[in-house]
């Protein structure tokens, strides 16, 4: 990592990666590459020694996590910029995947990190339909077109298909973490089981590099006159800025409830 001469007044742009990863709604802003790409481009084009990422995310879409990490690394290589991630409350699952895009990960002692795993949650209602006298009718071409239908009894073949997909996603996640963290990772057998740890334990395991916070860390690297410049990732819509946003839809409410459950899992 290059160090900036202390006689200058370097600028370090900061991009906040906050929230559930994936498509959002009016009640739950989502983190996606499309939504933050312009902010990332602007941050890495800024003249200065480094780019800082402030991460606070319980995870979400593995695809968007992977795309964002790939974009950050491409920009860092193109502009020859050091990249530092600062974890606030949570960098778990896809949120931790985002943190690995940085050259260094700095955490608070009480941050939550890890959860390198894959989860799918659903419900089953076949007995409820029978109880209330409702008949489920589904017509498909292809025997696997309606797998995991929550309104029919669970089939082992359906679960096997799901597990095969989850295994592929988990393998991609683990490979990305190993590629970015390398020999810094410890050999704890629980590292890739979906378990999560405190910031202090994460440093001991090699999931993170040090305990600290953004201002003191950047001042120690680039001098007390370092300028920390926030780069917004999005702007509210015109209707919302005027106080005329429409009432939330049922889909938006369900999305917000799902996000709440993800945060609750990590006590955040």
C-alpha positions in Angstrom: 0.0 0.0 0.0 1.3 3.4 -0.9 1.6 6.2 1.7 0.7 9.8 0.8 3.2 12.5 1.7 2.1 14.3 4.9 2.9 17.7 3.4 0.0 17.4 1.1 -3.7 17.5 2.0 -4.9 14.2 0.5 -8.6 13.5 -0.2 -10.0 10.1 0.6 -13.5 9.6 -0.9 -15.9 7.5 1.2 -18.7 5.3 -0.3 -21.2 3.9 2.2 -22.5 0.4 1.4 -25.5 0.2 3.7 -28.5 -2.1 3.8 -29.7 -5.3 2.3 -28.0 -6.3 -0.9 -30.3 -6.7 -3.9 -33.2 -4.8 -5.4 -34.9 -2.4 -3.0 -38.3 -0.8 -2.6 -39.8 2.5 -1.3 -39.4 1.3 2.3 -36.1 -0.6 1.8 -33.3 0.8 -0.3 -31.3 -2.0 -1.8 -27.6 -2.3 -2.6 -27.0 -3.2 -6.2 -24.3 -2.6 -8.7 -26.6 -0.5 -10.9 -27.4 1.7 -7.9 -23.9 2.4 -6.7 -21.7 2.1 -9.8 -21.7 5.8 -10.5 -20.6 6.6 -6.9 -17.8 4.0 -7.1 -16.6 5.4 -10.4 -16.6 8.9 -9.0 -14.8 7.8 -5.8 -12.0 6.0 -7.7 -11.6 8.9 -10.2 -11.0 11.3 -7.2 -7.3 12.3 -7.0 -5.9 10.8 -3.8 -4.2 7.9 -2.2 -7.1 5.6 -1.3 -10.9 4.9 -1.4 -12.7 4.0 1.8 -15.8 1.8 2.0 -18.0 2.0 5.0 -20.0 -1.2 5.2 -23.1 -2.0 7.2 -25.0 -4.9 5.7 -26.5 -8.2 6.8 -26.2 -9.6 3.3 -28.7 -10.4 0.5 -28.2 -11.3 -3.1 -25.0 -13.3 -3.8 -25.0 -12.1 -7.4 -25.1 -8.4 -6.6 -22.4 -9.0 -3.9 -20.2 -10.7 -6.5 -20.8 -8.0 -9.1 -20.1 -5.2 -6.7 -16.8 -6.8 -5.5 -15.7 -7.4 -9.1 -16.4 -3.7 -10.0 -14.5 -2.4 -7.0 -11.5 -4.5 -7.7 -11.5 -3.5 -11.4 -11.6 0.2 -10.5 -8.9 -0.2 -7.8 -6.6 -1.9 -10.3 -7.4 0.6 -13.0 -6.7 3.7 -10.8 -4.0 2.0 -8.7 -5.9 2.9 -5.5 -5.6 1.4 -2.1 -9.0 0.4 -0.8 -10.0 0.2 2.9 -13.2 -1.2 4.3 -14.6 0.0 7.6 -17.2 -2.2 9.1 -19.8 -0.6 11.4 -22.5 -2.8 13.0 -22.6 -5.7 10.5 -20.7 -7.1 7.6 -22.3 -10.6 7.4 -22.9 -13.0 4.5 -23.0 -10.8 1.4 -22.0 -7.9 3.5 -18.8 -9.6 4.4 -18.3 -10.5 0.7 -18.4 -6.7 0.0 -15.8 -6.1 2.7 -13.4 -8.5 1.1 -13.2 -6.2 -1.9 -10.9 -4.0 0.2 -7.1 -4.4 0.7 -7.7 -4.1 4.4 -10.7 -4.5 6.7 -11.0 -2.4 9.8 -13.7 -3.2 12.4 -15.0 -2.2 15.7 -14.6 -4.7 18.5 -18.3 -5.2 18.6 -18.9 -5.4 14.9 -20.4 -8.6 13.5 -18.6 -10.3 10.7 -18.7 -13.6 8.8 -21.7 -15.8 8.1 -20.0 -17.3 5.0 -22.8 -19.5 4.0 -26.0 -19.7 2.0 -29.6 -19.8 3.3 -33.0 -20.2 1.8 -36.1 -19.8 3.9 -39.7 -20.6 3.0 -42.9 -22.0 4.5 -45.2 -25.0 3.9 -49.0 -24.8 3.9 -50.4 -28.1 2.6 -52.2 -29.0 5.8 -53.7 -25.6 6.0 -55.2 -25.9 2.5 -56.8 -29.2 3.3 -58.2 -27.8 6.6 -59.9 -24.9 5.0 -61.1 -26.9 1.9 -59.0 -25.2 -0.8 -57.6 -27.3 -3.7 -54.3 -26.3 -5.2 -54.1 -26.6 -9.0 -50.8 -26.1 -10.8 -50.2 -27.0 -14.4 -46.6 -27.4 -15.7 -44.6 -28.7 -18.6 -41.5 -30.1 -17.0 -41.5 -32.2 -13.8 -39.2 -29.7 -11.9 -41.0 -26.5 -12.9 -42.9 -26.2 -9.7 -40.4 -27.4 -7.2 -40.6 -26.2 -3.5 -44.2 -25.3 -3.9 -45.2 -24.2 -0.4 -48.7 -25.5 -0.9 -47.8 -29.2 -1.4 -45.8 -31.6 0.8 -42.0 -31.2 0.6 -40.3 -33.6 -1.7 -36.8 -34.9 -1.1 -35.9 -34.4 -4.8 -36.8 -30.7 -4.6 -34.5 -30.3 -1.6 -31.7 -32.0 -3.4 -32.0 -29.6 -6.4 -32.0 -26.6 -4.0 -29.0 -27.9 -2.1 -27.1 -28.3 -5.4 -27.6 -24.7 -6.2 -26.7 -23.6 -2.7 -23.5 -25.6 -2.9 -22.5 -23.8 -6.1 -23.2 -20.4 -4.6 -21.4 -21.3 -1.4 -18.3 -22.5 -3.3 -18.2 -19.2 -5.3 -18.5 -17.3 -2.0 -15.7 -19.3 -0.3 -13.4 -19.0 -3.4 -13.8 -15.3 -3.5 -13.0 -14.9 0.2 -10.0 -17.1 0.0 -8.7 -15.3 -3.1 -9.0 -11.9 -1.4 -7.9 -12.8 2.1 -5.3 -15.4 1.2 -2.9 -16.6 3.9 -4.4 -14.1 6.4 -7.3 -16.5 7.0 -7.0 -18.8 10.0 -7.7 -22.5 10.0 -10.8 -22.5 12.2 -13.1 -25.4 11.0 -16.2 -23.1 11.4 -14.9 -20.4 9.1 -17.1 -21.3 6.1 -20.0 -22.9 8.0 -22.2 -19.7 8.2 -21.1 -18.9 11.7 -20.4 -15.2 12.6 -18.1 -13.5 15.1 -17.4 -10.3 16.9 -15.0 -7.8 15.4 -12.3 -8.8 17.9 -12.6 -12.5 17.1 -12.8 -11.7 13.4 -9.3 -10.1 13.5 -7.9 -13.1 15.4 -9.4 -15.4 12.6 -8.0 -13.3 9.8 -11.4 -12.2 8.6 -10.4 -8.6 9.4 -7.1 -6.9 9.8 -7.4 -4.4 12.7 -9.6 -2.7 15.3 -10.3 1.0 14.6 -12.5 3.6 13.0 -12.4 5.6 9.9 -11.0 9.0 10.9 -8.2 7.9 13.2 -7.2 5.2 10.8 -7.0 7.6 7.8 -5.2 10.3 9.8 -2.6 7.8 10.9 -2.0 6.7 7.3 -2.3 10.0 5.4 -1.8 12.7 8.0 -4.0 14.8 10.3 -5.0 17.1 7.4 -6.5 14.3 5.4 -9.9 15.3 4.0 -12.6 12.6 4.2 -15.1 13.2 1.3 -18.5 11.4 1.3 -19.7 10.2 -2.1 -23.5 9.7 -2.1 -24.7 6.5 -3.7 -28.1 7.7 -4.6 -30.6 10.6 -4.4 -34.2 10.4 -3.3 -36.8 10.6 -6.0 -38.3 14.0 -6.8 -41.7 13.0 -5.3 -40.0 11.9 -2.0 -38.0 15.1 -1.9 -41.2 17.1 -2.2 -42.9 15.0 0.4 -45.3 13.5 -2.1 -44.2 9.9 -2.1 -47.0 7.4 -2.6 -48.2 5.0 0.1 -46.1 1.8 0.3 -47.3 -1.3 -1.6 -47.8 -4.7 -0.1 -44.6 -5.8 -1.9 -42.7 -2.9 -0.3 -44.0 -3.8 3.2 -43.0 -7.4 2.7 -39.6 -6.4 1.5 -39.2 -4.1 4.6 -40.2 -7.0 6.9 -37.7 -9.3 5.2 -34.9 -6.7 5.6 -35.9 -6.3 9.3 -35.5 -10.1 9.8 -32.1 -10.1 8.2 -30.9 -7.3 10.5 -32.4 -9.0 13.6 -30.5 -12.2 12.9 -27.3 -10.3 13.9 -28.8 -8.2 16.7 -28.6 -5.0 14.6 
